[in-house]
């Protein structure tokens, strides 16, 4: 009977030890992955800000092109017969 109790206690101790080792390893890996994701998130934020700047620049160019492309046509708001 005592062997059964000692075996159960040693089994529980080994199980706890193995669980602790894997828990620490997974926590370390998790923190590494989170760090990589934060770096990528910062890069994406910079890329989005850059794209927003390009969008504004191209939008202004598009408005200028539209203004000149409709000059003298019926779509022109200053068409002489309106």
Backbone bond lengths (Angstrom), bond angles and torsions (degrees), N, CA, C in turn:
res aa  C-N    CA-C-N  psi(-1)  N-CA   C-N-CA  omega(-1)  CA-C   N-CA-C  phi
1 X - - - 1.441 - - 1.524 111.11 -
2 X 1.324 115.93 -41.40 1.460 119.81 -179.60 1.522 111.55 -65.71
3 X 1.367 114.91 -31.11 1.461 118.43 177.61 1.532 110.60 -65.59
4 X 1.294 116.49 -35.91 1.457 121.48 179.71 1.528 110.85 -66.12
5 X 1.314 116.70 -41.92 1.472 121.78 179.08 1.525 109.96 -66.57
6 X 1.339 116.73 -44.71 1.474 120.59 179.63 1.532 109.57 -64.11
7 X 1.323 118.13 -41.82 1.468 121.98 178.46 1.523 111.77 -62.63
8 X 1.328 116.46 -41.72 1.462 120.60 178.72 1.528 110.71 -65.98
9 X 1.338 117.41 -40.88 1.460 121.50 179.54 1.526 110.25 -66.29
10 X 1.339 117.61 -44.22 1.462 120.06 178.57 1.533 110.58 -65.82
11 X 1.317 117.88 -39.46 1.462 121.31 176.92 1.520 111.84 -61.45
12 X 1.334 116.00 -43.21 1.461 120.57 178.40 1.530 110.20 -64.58
13 X 1.337 117.40 -41.69 1.460 122.03 179.98 1.528 110.57 -63.72
14 X 1.325 117.26 -44.60 1.467 120.76 179.07 1.532 110.05 -65.25
15 X 1.316 117.69 -40.74 1.461 120.95 178.86 1.527 111.48 -62.49
16 X 1.318 116.24 -43.00 1.464 120.49 178.61 1.519 110.36 -65.02
17 X 1.327 117.40 -41.12 1.460 121.66 179.23 1.533 110.82 -63.09
18 X 1.319 117.40 -45.44 1.466 120.98 178.86 1.527 110.65 -64.08
19 X 1.319 117.19 -42.70 1.463 120.76 179.36 1.529 110.60 -62.71
20 X 1.318 117.45 -39.67 1.470 121.62 179.37 1.531 110.96 -64.81
21 X 1.318 116.78 -42.53 1.467 120.74 179.89 1.522 109.78 -62.19
22 X 1.322 117.95 -48.14 1.455 120.64 -179.66 1.521 112.04 -67.49
23 X 1.314 116.34 -33.69 1.463 119.72 178.08 1.531 110.18 -64.95
24 X 1.312 117.45 -45.72 1.467 120.36 178.98 1.524 111.25 -63.17
25 X 1.331 115.97 -42.50 1.460 119.91 -179.87 1.534 110.46 -64.19
26 X 1.306 117.35 -44.43 1.462 119.82 -179.30 1.527 111.06 -67.83
27 X 1.324 118.01 -34.39 1.461 120.70 177.14 1.524 110.50 -65.46
28 X 1.313 116.86 -41.18 1.460 121.22 178.76 1.533 110.02 -64.56
29 X 1.328 116.72 -45.86 1.460 120.66 178.59 1.531 111.22 -64.04
30 X 1.313 116.56 -38.67 1.456 121.36 178.78 1.524 110.75 -61.69
31 X 1.332 116.54 -45.07 1.465 120.36 179.10 1.525 111.30 -64.57
32 X 1.325 117.16 -35.94 1.465 120.73 176.76 1.523 110.42 -63.82
33 X 1.314 116.27 -46.06 1.466 120.59 -179.42 1.527 110.50 -65.23
34 X 1.314 117.52 -40.82 1.467 120.99 177.96 1.523 110.09 -61.57
35 X 1.327 117.62 -41.28 1.468 120.86 177.30 1.518 111.83 -60.83
36 X 1.327 116.95 -43.38 1.468 120.40 178.04 1.521 111.04 -63.44
37 X 1.323 116.11 -42.42 1.466 119.71 179.71 1.528 111.56 -64.57
38 X 1.315 117.69 -37.15 1.461 120.38 177.97 1.527 110.72 -66.02
39 X 1.341 117.03 -39.49 1.464 120.00 176.92 1.528 110.60 -63.31
40 X 1.332 116.95 -44.22 1.456 120.31 179.38 1.520 111.03 -65.67
41 X 1.325 117.10 -36.13 1.458 120.99 178.27 1.530 110.60 -64.03
42 X 1.333 116.93 -40.70 1.465 120.22 177.59 1.524 110.54 -64.30
43 X 1.337 116.98 -41.80 1.468 120.30 178.39 1.521 110.73 -63.23
44 X 1.333 116.78 -41.66 1.462 120.27 178.23 1.525 111.38 -63.83
45 X 1.315 116.89 -38.35 1.464 120.29 177.52 1.514 111.31 -61.79
46 X 1.338 116.73 -41.85 1.467 120.61 178.19 1.527 110.39 -66.14
47 X 1.329 116.68 -40.36 1.462 119.95 179.43 1.527 111.10 -64.76
48 X 1.323 116.73 -40.09 1.465 120.68 179.46 1.526 110.13 -65.32
49 X 1.321 116.87 -42.17 1.466 119.83 178.32 1.527 110.26 -62.47
50 X 1.327 116.69 -40.24 1.461 120.99 178.07 1.524 110.59 -64.00
51 X 1.332 116.88 -43.54 1.462 120.65 179.21 1.522 111.86 -65.41
52 X 1.315 117.21 -35.71 1.460 119.52 177.89 1.519 110.61 -64.93
53 X 1.333 116.20 -38.15 1.464 119.81 176.42 1.516 111.31 -63.65
54 X 1.319 117.42 -43.29 1.467 121.14 177.89 1.526 110.48 -64.57
55 X 1.320 116.80 -37.55 1.463 120.15 179.44 1.524 110.37 -61.16
56 X 1.311 116.80 -45.49 1.463 120.14 179.84 1.523 110.61 -61.61
57 X 1.321 116.95 -42.77 1.454 121.21 -179.89 1.527 110.73 -63.00
58 X 1.318 117.09 -46.39 1.459 120.70 -179.19 1.528 111.96 -70.11
59 X 1.317 117.31 -31.53 1.459 120.09 177.87 1.528 110.13 -65.14
60 X 1.324 116.61 -42.82 1.461 120.07 177.53 1.523 110.40 -62.78
61 X 1.329 117.54 -42.20 1.467 120.70 177.33 1.522 110.95 -62.64
62 X 1.325 117.05 -40.79 1.459 121.28 179.90 1.526 110.54 -62.74
63 X 1.312 117.03 -41.22 1.465 119.96 178.92 1.520 110.79 -64.04
64 X 1.315 117.14 -39.42 1.463 120.76 177.75 1.519 110.96 -65.22
65 X 1.319 116.79 -43.29 1.464 121.13 178.86 1.524 109.97 -63.43
66 X 1.312 118.36 -44.20 1.462 121.22 178.86 1.527 111.64 -60.20
67 X 1.317 115.12 -41.15 1.452 119.48 -179.05 1.530 110.35 -61.63
68 X 1.313 116.84 -41.68 1.459 120.48 -178.49 1.521 112.68 -79.63
69 X 1.325 118.14 -28.45 1.460 119.75 -177.21 1.522 112.84 -76.78
70 X 1.317 118.42 -21.55 1.469 120.52 179.55 1.515 112.28 -99.81
71 X 1.317 118.01 -0.25 1.467 120.42 -178.47 1.520 109.66 -62.48
72 X 1.306 116.66 126.77 1.457 122.43 178.07 1.515 114.41 82.47
73 X 1.304 118.83 4.68 1.460 121.93 178.02 1.524 108.97 -107.28
74 X 1.331 117.76 167.95 1.479 118.82 178.47 1.530 113.63 -62.42
75 X 1.325 117.81 -17.78 1.467 120.03 176.93 1.518 112.41 -78.69
76 X 1.325 116.89 -10.41 1.461 121.28 -178.94 1.528 108.78 -72.36
77 X 1.332 117.43 125.71 1.473 118.73 -179.86 1.524 112.59 -63.66
78 X 1.315 118.31 -20.78 1.471 121.27 179.78 1.524 111.24 -104.22
79 X 1.323 116.21 25.17 1.468 120.71 178.15 1.541 108.18 -60.87
80 X 1.304 118.36 132.97 1.473 119.50 -169.61 1.522 115.13 -64.35
81 X 1.298 120.26 -18.16 1.469 119.64 -175.27 1.521 113.15 -100.40
82 X 1.306 118.65 10.65 1.469 119.59 -179.52 1.501 110.38 -87.93
